[in-house]
């Protein structure tokens, strides 16, 4: 299995709705490594690294988010993997 890394910018009502913590829980469940953080423009940035199927599953979750979120956009960029060791919420 080859490792992949993606950076996703999630827009909509995604801050203040437990998006980051829910994303961390889902990433850990899927075995995806990386990070999630709020951006100053109101979006959330997700960096996901791992097996392609697991990363794709996390990105599919990102399109919906937790129940209180209202995702209106998802911009995904592929990047070279750097060997992340865990998934964390960045403040």
N, CA, C and O atoms as a MOPAC input file, in Angstrom:
PM7 MOZYME 1SCF
protein

 N      0.84200 1    -1.17800 1     0.00000 1
 C      0.00000 1     0.00000 1     0.00000 1
 C      0.89000 1     1.24500 1     0.00000 1
 O      1.86800 1     1.32500 1     0.74300 1
 N      0.53900 1     2.19200 1    -0.83100 1
 C      1.33900 1     3.41100 1    -0.88500 1
 C      0.69600 1     4.49600 1    -0.02700 1
 O     -0.52600 1     4.59600 1     0.08500 1
 N      1.54500 1     5.28300 1     0.55700 1
 C      1.10100 1     6.39300 1     1.40200 1
 C      0.78300 1     7.60400 1     0.53500 1
 O      1.45300 1     7.86400 1    -0.46400 1
 N     -0.25000 1     8.33900 1     0.93400 1
 C     -0.61700 1     9.57900 1     0.26500 1
 C     -0.79500 1    10.65700 1     1.33000 1
 O     -0.93200 1    10.35800 1     2.51600 1
 N     -0.79100 1    11.89800 1     0.89500 1
 C     -1.01200 1    13.03700 1     1.78300 1
 C     -1.85400 1    14.05700 1     1.03500 1
 O     -1.56300 1    14.39200 1    -0.11400 1
 N     -2.88700 1    14.54300 1     1.68400 1
 C     -3.75600 1    15.55500 1     1.10100 1
 C     -3.97500 1    16.67900 1     2.10100 1
 O     -4.00300 1    16.45800 1     3.31100 1
 N     -4.12700 1    17.88000 1     1.57900 1
 C     -4.49900 1    19.04300 1     2.38200 1
 C     -5.87500 1    19.48400 1     1.88800 1
 O     -6.07100 1    19.71200 1     0.69500 1
 N     -6.82400 1    19.60200 1     2.81500 1
 C     -8.18600 1    19.98000 1     2.44500 1
 C     -8.57200 1    21.25400 1     3.18900 1
 O     -8.34300 1    21.37700 1     4.39200 1
 N     -9.15500 1    22.18600 1     2.46700 1
 C     -9.70800 1    23.39100 1     3.07100 1
 C    -11.22500 1    23.22600 1     3.03100 1
 O    -11.83200 1    23.13900 1     1.96300 1
 N    -11.82000 1    23.18600 1     4.22800 1
 C    -13.24700 1    22.93900 1     4.37300 1
 C    -13.92300 1    24.27000 1     4.69900 1
 O    -13.56800 1    24.92700 1     5.67700 1
 N    -14.89500 1    24.66400 1     3.88200 1
 C    -15.58400 1    25.93500 1     4.11200 1
 C    -17.04700 1    25.69900 1     4.45300 1
 O    -17.59100 1    24.61900 1     4.22500 1
 N    -17.66800 1    26.73100 1     5.00000 1
 C    -19.05100 1    26.66400 1     5.44700 1
 C    -19.11300 1    26.95700 1     6.93700 1
 O    -18.24000 1    27.63500 1     7.47900 1
 N    -20.14400 1    26.44500 1     7.60000 1
 C    -20.21600 1    26.58900 1     9.05900 1
 C    -19.47200 1    25.40600 1     9.66400 1
 O    -20.05600 1    24.35600 1     9.93100 1
 N    -18.16300 1    25.59800 1     9.87600 1
 C    -17.29900 1    24.50300 1    10.32000 1
 C    -16.50400 1    24.85100 1    11.58100 1
 O    -15.75700 1    24.01400 1    12.08900 1
 N    -16.65500 1    26.04900 1    12.07600 1
 C    -16.00800 1    26.41200 1    13.34100 1
 C    -17.08400 1    26.57100 1    14.40600 1
 O    -18.17300 1    27.07900 1    14.14000 1
 N    -16.75800 1    26.12700 1    15.61800 1
 C    -17.70600 1    26.21800 1    16.71500 1
 C    -18.76900 1    25.13800 1    16.69700 1
 O    -19.79700 1    25.26400 1    17.36100 1
 N    -18.52400 1    24.06100 1    15.92900 1
 C    -19.49300 1    22.96600 1    15.81500 1
 C    -18.83400 1    21.60500 1    16.08800 1
 O    -19.34700 1    20.56500 1    15.67400 1
 N    -17.70300 1    21.62600 1    16.78200 1
 C    -16.93800 1    20.41400 1    17.12800 1
 C    -16.36100 1    19.71200 1    15.90000 1
 O    -16.15100 1    18.49900 1    15.91500 1
 N    -16.10400 1    20.48000 1    14.83400 1
 C    -15.55700 1    19.89100 1    13.61000 1
 C    -14.16700 1    19.30700 1    13.86300 1
 O    -13.89600 1    18.16900 1    13.48100 1
 N    -13.28700 1    20.07600 1    14.50200 1
 C    -11.90700 1    19.61400 1    14.68900 1
 C    -11.83800 1    18.34300 1    15.53000 1
 O    -11.16600 1    17.38600 1    15.14600 1
 N    -12.51800 1    18.32100 1    16.66000 1
 C    -12.46000 1    17.14300 1    17.52400 1
 C    -13.10000 1    15.93900 1    16.85300 1
 O    -12.58500 1    14.82600 1    16.95800 1
 N    -14.21900 1    16.14700 1    16.16300 1
 C    -14.87300 1    15.04900 1    15.44400 1
 C    -13.97200 1    14.51900 1    14.33300 1
 O    -13.91800 1    13.31100 1    14.10200 1
 N    -13.26900 1    15.41300 1    13.64800 1
 C    -12.34400 1    15.01900 1    12.59400 1
 C    -11.19100 1    14.20400 1    13.18400 1
 O    -10.79100 1    13.19000 1    12.61200 1
 N    -10.66400 1    14.64000 1    14.31200 1
 C     -9.58600 1    13.89700 1    14.97900 1
 C    -10.04300 1    12.49200 1    15.33500 1
 O     -9.31600 1    11.52600 1    15.10600 1
 N    -11.23400 1    12.37100 1    15.88800 1
 C    -11.76700 1    11.05200 1    16.25700 1
 C    -11.91300 1    10.15400 1    15.03000 1
 O    -11.54000 1     8.98100 1    15.07100 1
 N    -12.45000 1    10.69400 1    13.95000 1
 C    -12.62900 1     9.90400 1    12.72300 1
 C    -11.27600 1     9.50600 1    12.13400 1
 O    -11.09800 1     8.36500 1    11.70900 1
 N    -10.32700 1    10.43500 1    12.10600 1
 C     -9.00300 1    10.13500 1    11.56100 1
 C     -8.33300 1     9.01300 1    12.35700 1
 O     -7.74500 1     8.10100 1    11.77500 1
 N     -8.42100 1     9.07900 1    13.65800 1
 C     -7.81800 1     8.03300 1    14.48500 1
 C     -8.51000 1     6.69800 1    14.27000 1
 O     -7.85500 1     5.65700 1    14.24600 1
 N     -9.81700 1     6.71800 1    14.11600 1
 C    -10.57200 1     5.48400 1    13.84600 1
 C    -10.11800 1     4.85600 1    12.52900 1
 O    -10.03500 1     3.63300 1    12.41600 1
 N     -9.82600 1     5.69700 1    11.53500 1
 C     -9.41700 1     5.22000 1    10.21700 1
 C     -7.91700 1     4.93600 1    10.10900 1
 O     -7.47300 1     4.34900 1     9.12100 1
 N     -7.13600 1     5.34000 1    11.10300 1
 C     -5.69100 1     5.15600 1    11.04700 1
 C     -4.98200 1     6.19500 1    10.19800 1
 O     -3.89400 1     5.94700 1     9.67900 1
 N     -5.60400 1     7.36500 1    10.05700 1
 C     -5.01800 1     8.46100 1     9.27800 1
 C     -4.22400 1     9.35900 1    10.21400 1
 O     -4.63800 1     9.61100 1    11.34600 1
 N     -3.08600 1     9.83800 1     9.73900 1
 C     -2.23800 1    10.74000 1    10.51100 1
 C     -2.28200 1    12.13000 1     9.89500 1
 O     -2.60500 1    12.28100 1     8.71700 1
 N     -1.95500 1    13.14900 1    10.69300 1
 C     -1.94000 1    14.52000 1    10.18200 1
 C     -2.44200 1    15.48900 1    11.21800 1
 O     -2.11400 1    15.37300 1    12.39900 1
 N     -3.25400 1    16.46700 1    10.77700 1
 C     -3.71400 1    17.50000 1    11.70700 1
 C     -4.97100 1    18.18400 1    11.17400 1
 O     -5.33400 1    18.05400 1    10.00500 1
 N     -5.61500 1    18.91300 1    12.07500 1
 C     -6.76700 1    19.72800 1    11.72100 1
 C     -6.66700 1    21.02400 1    12.51100 1
 O     -6.29200 1    21.01100 1    13.68300 1
 N     -7.00100 1    22.14700 1    11.87100 1
 C     -6.92000 1    23.43600 1    12.56000 1
 C     -7.93100 1    24.40600 1    11.97500 1
 O     -8.31900 1    24.30600 1    10.81100 1
 N     -8.35000 1    25.34900 1    12.81600 1
 C     -9.18100 1    26.46500 1    12.34900 1
 C     -8.29600 1    27.47000 1    11.63500 1
 O     -7.15900 1    27.71300 1    12.04000 1
 N     -8.82600 1    28.04900 1    10.57200 1
 C     -8.12800 1    29.12600 1     9.87200 1
 C     -8.77900 1    30.44700 1    10.23100 1
 O     -9.93000 1    30.48400 1    10.66400 1
 N     -8.04500 1    31.52200 1    10.05000 1
 C     -8.55700 1    32.85300 1    10.38000 1
 C     -9.71000 1    33.28900 1     9.47700 1
 O    -10.48500 1    34.17600 1     9.83700 1
 N     -9.82100 1    32.66300 1     8.30500 1
 C    -10.89200 1    33.04700 1     7.37700 1
 C    -12.20500 1    32.30500 1     7.63500 1
 O    -13.15200 1    32.44000 1     6.86000 1
 N    -12.27100 1    31.52100 1     8.71800 1
 C    -13.49200 1    30.79400 1     9.06900 1
 C    -13.53900 1    29.37000 1     8.55400 1
 O    -14.44500 1    28.61400 1     8.90400 1
 N    -12.57700 1    28.99400 1     7.73200 1
 C    -12.50900 1    27.62600 1     7.21300 1
 C    -11.74400 1    26.73700 1     8.18800 1
 O    -11.18500 1    27.21800 1     9.17400 1
 N    -11.72700 1    25.45400 1     7.90800 1
 C    -10.93500 1    24.47800 1     8.65800 1
 C     -9.98200 1    23.82600 1     7.66800 1
 O    -10.36600 1    23.50500 1     6.54300 1
 N     -8.73100 1    23.63200 1     8.09400 1
 C     -7.72000 1    22.98500 1     7.26200 1
 C     -7.43000 1    21.60200 1     7.82700 1
 O     -7.12300 1    21.45800 1     9.01000 1
 N     -7.52900 1    20.58700 1     6.97300 1
 C     -7.26300 1    19.21000 1     7.36200 1
 C     -6.08000 1    18.70700 1     6.54400 1
 O     -6.08300 1    18.81100 1     5.31800 1
 N     -5.06800 1    18.16400 1     7.21700 1
 C     -3.95800 1    17.50000 1     6.55200 1
 C     -4.07800 1    16.02100 1     6.89200 1
 O     -4.07400 1    15.64900 1     8.06500 1
 N     -4.18400 1    15.18600 1     5.87800 1
 C     -4.41300 1    13.76000 1     6.07600 1
 C     -3.34600 1    12.95300 1     5.34900 1
 O     -3.09100 1    13.16400 1     4.16300 1
 N     -2.72600 1    12.02500 1     6.07400 1
 C     -1.67500 1    11.19300 1     5.50000 1
 C     -1.91400 1     9.74300 1     5.90600 1
 O     -2.24100 1     9.44900 1     7.05600 1
 N     -1.74400 1     8.84800 1     4.94300 1
 C     -1.90700 1     7.42200 1     5.22400 1
 C     -2.25300 1     6.66300 1     3.97000 1
 O     -2.00200 1     7.12800 1     2.85800 1
 N     -2.83500 1     5.48400 1     4.15300 1
 C     -3.28100 1     4.65400 1     3.05600 1
 C     -4.35800 1     5.39100 1     2.24500 1
 O     -5.20600 1     6.07100 1     2.82200 1
 N     -4.32800 1     5.26100 1     0.92800 1
 C     -5.25300 1     5.99000 1     0.04500 1
 C     -6.71400 1     5.77600 1     0.43700 1
 O     -7.47700 1     6.74100 1     0.50000 1
 N     -7.11500 1     4.54400 1     0.70000 1
 C     -8.51800 1     4.28400 1     1.04500 1
 C     -8.91100 1     4.97400 1     2.34400 1
 O    -10.01600 1     5.50700 1     2.45200 1
 N     -8.01900 1     4.96900 1     3.32900 1
 C     -8.31500 1     5.61100 1     4.61900 1
 C     -8.38600 1     7.13200 1     4.46500 1
 O     -9.27500 1     7.77100 1     5.02600 1
 N     -7.45900 1     7.70600 1     3.71200 1
 C     -7.47300 1     9.15800 1     3.47900 1
 C     -8.73300 1     9.54200 1     2.70800 1
 O     -9.37600 1    10.54200 1     3.03100 1
 N     -9.08700 1     8.76400 1     1.70100 1
 C    -10.31700 1     9.04900 1     0.93800 1
 C    -11.55000 1     8.97000 1     1.83600 1
 O    -12.47500 1     9.77000 1     1.69100 1
 N    -11.56700 1     8.01300 1     2.75800 1
 C    -12.70100 1     7.88600 1     3.68400 1
 C    -12.78700 1     9.10600 1     4.59900 1
 O    -13.88200 1     9.58800 1     4.88900 1
 N    -11.63400 1     9.60900 1     5.05800 1
 C    -11.64700 1    10.80700 1     5.90600 1
 C    -12.11200 1    12.02000 1     5.09500 1
 O    -12.88700 1    12.83400 1     5.59600 1
 N    -11.65300 1    12.14400 1     3.86600 1
 C    -12.08100 1    13.26600 1     3.03000 1
 C    -13.57700 1    13.19700 1     2.73500 1
 O    -14.24000 1    14.23200 1     2.66200 1
 N    -14.11000 1    11.99800 1     2.56700 1
 C    -15.55500 1    11.84900 1     2.38100 1
 C    -16.28800 1    12.32100 1     3.63400 1
 O    -17.32200 1    12.98200 1     3.53700 1
 N    -15.75400 1    11.98400 1     4.81300 1
 C    -16.34600 1    12.45700 1     6.06700 1
 C    -16.27700 1    13.98800 1     6.12200 1
 O    -17.22700 1    14.63700 1     6.56000 1
 N    -15.15800 1    14.56100 1     5.68100 1
 C    -14.98100 1    16.02100 1     5.71300 1
 C    -16.05500 1    16.74200 1     4.89700 1
 O    -16.39900 1    17.88000 1     5.21800 1
 N    -16.58300 1    16.11900 1     3.86500 1
 C    -17.62200 1    16.74000 1     3.03000 1
 C    -18.92700 1    16.92800 1     3.79300 1
 O    -19.75100 1    17.77100 1     3.43700 1
 N    -19.10800 1    16.13300 1     4.85000 1
 C    -20.31900 1    16.20600 1     5.67900 1
 C    -20.01900 1    16.83700 1     7.03700 1
 O    -20.73800 1    17.73100 1     7.48200 1
 N    -18.96500 1    16.37500 1     7.68800 1
 C    -18.60600 1    16.87300 1     9.01100 1
 C    -19.54800 1    16.36700 1    10.08100 1
 O    -20.37200 1    15.49100 1     9.81800 1
 N    -19.43600 1    16.91000 1    11.29500 1
 C    -20.31400 1    16.50900 1    12.38800 1
 C    -21.72600 1    17.06900 1    12.18100 1
 O    -21.93400 1    17.91100 1    11.30800 1
 N    -22.68600 1    16.60900 1    12.97000 1
 C    -24.09300 1    16.99300 1    12.75300 1
 C    -24.36300 1    18.49800 1    12.69600 1
 O    -25.20500 1    18.92700 1    11.90700 1
 N    -23.68500 1    19.30700 1    13.49600 1
 C    -23.97700 1    20.74700 1    13.52900 1
 C    -23.27800 1    21.53400 1    12.42800 1
 O    -23.54400 1    22.72400 1    12.26300 1
 N    -22.39400 1    20.89700 1    11.67500 1
 C    -21.67000 1    21.58100 1    10.60000 1
 C    -22.54100 1    21.70600 1     9.35500 1
 O    -23.48800 1    20.94600 1     9.15200 1
 N    -22.18900 1    22.69300 1     8.52800 1
 C    -22.81500 1    22.85800 1     7.21900 1
 C    -21.68800 1    23.13000 1     6.22200 1
 O    -21.31700 1    24.27900 1     5.98700 1
 N    -21.15500 1    22.06400 1     5.64700 1
 C    -20.03000 1    22.17600 1     4.72500 1
 C    -20.54300 1    22.63600 1     3.36300 1
 O    -21.44300 1    22.03000 1     2.78100 1
 N    -19.94100 1    23.73300 1     2.86400 1
 C    -20.34000 1    24.25200 1     1.55800 1
 C    -19.24900 1    24.10400 1     0.50400 1
 O    -19.50300 1    24.30800 1    -0.68300 1
 N    -18.04400 1    23.75100 1     0.92500 1
 C    -16.95400 1    23.58700 1    -0.03100 1
 C    -15.82100 1    22.77800 1     0.54400 1
 O    -15.58300 1    22.78500 1     1.75100 1
 N    -15.11300 1    22.06900 1    -0.34300 1
 C    -13.94800 1    21.27500 1     0.05100 1
 C    -12.93500 1    21.35600 1    -1.08600 1
 O    -13.17300 1    20.83400 1    -2.17500 1
 N    -11.81000 1    22.00800 1    -0.83000 1
 C    -10.74400 1    22.12600 1    -1.82400 1
 C     -9.59100 1    21.22600 1    -1.38100 1
 O     -9.04600 1    21.40200 1    -0.29100 1
 N     -9.21900 1    20.26100 1    -2.22600 1
 C     -8.22300 1    19.25800 1    -1.86300 1
 C     -6.99100 1    19.41300 1    -2.73900 1
 O     -7.09000 1    19.56100 1    -3.95700 1
 N     -5.82300 1    19.37700 1    -2.09400 1
 C     -4.54000 1    19.42800 1    -2.78300 1
 C     -3.71800 1    18.22200 1    -2.36300 1
 O     -3.60400 1    17.93800 1    -1.17100 1
 N     -3.14000 1    17.50400 1    -3.33100 1
 C     -2.23800 1    16.39300 1    -3.01700 1
 C     -0.85700 1    16.94000 1    -2.71500 1
 O     -0.40700 1    17.90400 1    -3.33500 1
 N     -0.18600 1    16.31000 1    -1.74900 1
 C      1.16900 1    16.69200 1    -1.35800 1
 C      1.99100 1    15.42600 1    -1.17700 1
 O      1.42700 1    14.34200 1    -1.02500 1
 N      3.31500 1    15.54400 1    -1.19100 1
 C      4.12800 1    14.36000 1    -0.90400 1
 C      4.05400 1    14.01500 1     0.59300 1
 O      4.09800 1    14.91600 1     1.43000 1
 N      3.94300 1    12.73300 1     0.93500 1
 C      3.90800 1    12.34200 1     2.34700 1
 C      5.20600 1    12.73100 1     3.05700 1
 O      6.28500 1    12.71200 1     2.46400 1
 N      5.07800 1    13.08700 1     4.34900 1
 C      6.26900 1    13.47000 1     5.12500 1
 C      6.48500 1    12.57000 1     6.33700 1
 O      7.43300 1    12.77800 1     7.09400 1
 N      5.62500 1    11.57500 1     6.53300 1
 C      5.81700 1    10.64800 1     7.63400 1
 C      5.20500 1    11.09500 1     8.94600 1
 O      5.82400 1    10.94100 1     9.99900 1
 N      4.00500 1    11.64500 1     8.90500 1
 C      3.30100 1    12.03300 1    10.13500 1
 C      3.20000 1    10.81600 1    11.05200 1
 O      3.11300 1     9.68400 1    10.57700 1
 N      3.21200 1    11.04800 1    12.36600 1
 C      3.16600 1     9.92100 1    13.30400 1
 C      1.83600 1     9.79800 1    14.04400 1
 O      1.56300 1     8.75400 1    14.63600 1
 N      1.00100 1    10.84200 1    14.02300 1
 C     -0.28500 1    10.81200 1    14.72200 1
 C     -1.20500 1    11.84200 1    14.08500 1
 O     -0.81200 1    12.55600 1    13.16200 1
 N     -2.43900 1    11.91000 1    14.58900 1
 C     -3.36300 1    12.93800 1    14.13400 1
 C     -3.66400 1    13.84500 1    15.31700 1
 O     -3.99700 1    13.36500 1    16.40000 1
 N     -3.54900 1    15.15100 1    15.11600 1
 C     -3.70500 1    16.08300 1    16.22300 1
 C     -4.51500 1    17.31000 1    15.81900 1
 O     -4.59400 1    17.67300 1    14.64500 1
 N     -5.11200 1    17.93100 1    16.82700 1
 C     -5.78300 1    19.21400 1    16.64700 1
 C     -4.75300 1    20.28400 1    16.92000 1
 O     -4.10200 1    20.26800 1    17.96500 1
 N     -4.59500 1    21.21300 1    15.99600 1
 C     -3.64600 1    22.31900 1    16.13400 1
 C     -4.44100 1    23.56100 1    16.49100 1
 O     -5.42400 1    23.88800 1    15.82700 1
 N     -4.01500 1    24.25700 1    17.54300 1
 C     -4.70900 1    25.48000 1    17.96600 1
 C     -4.14800 1    26.69500 1    17.28700 1
 O     -4.61500 1    27.80800 1    17.52800 1

